[in-house]
């Protein structure tokens, strides 16, 4: 199941360090693309980074669960997509803002 987890810089650091994190998670009502986008947008309102993760019935996430990271780079609400391998770059971006 895909969830969208709203995290702050500290939780993102913990995730990058290999720790399991728990934060507000949002789920799409259906597998419809519009519902997925709505869940992603809801999560973006609650954290500076949205972690898209595939989990089995839990809101706890490890880096292994993460499919992508999403960040609003310029305050427009448009979310940029980052791969998990770019987590250090996302951390730098978040720390600069």
Secondary structure, DSSP 8 states (H G I E B T S, - for coil): -EEEEEE-HHHHHHHHTT--EE--EE--SSS-HHHHHHHHHHHHTS-SEEEEEE-SS-SEE-GGGEEEEEEESSSSS-EEEE-GGGHHHHHHHHHH-
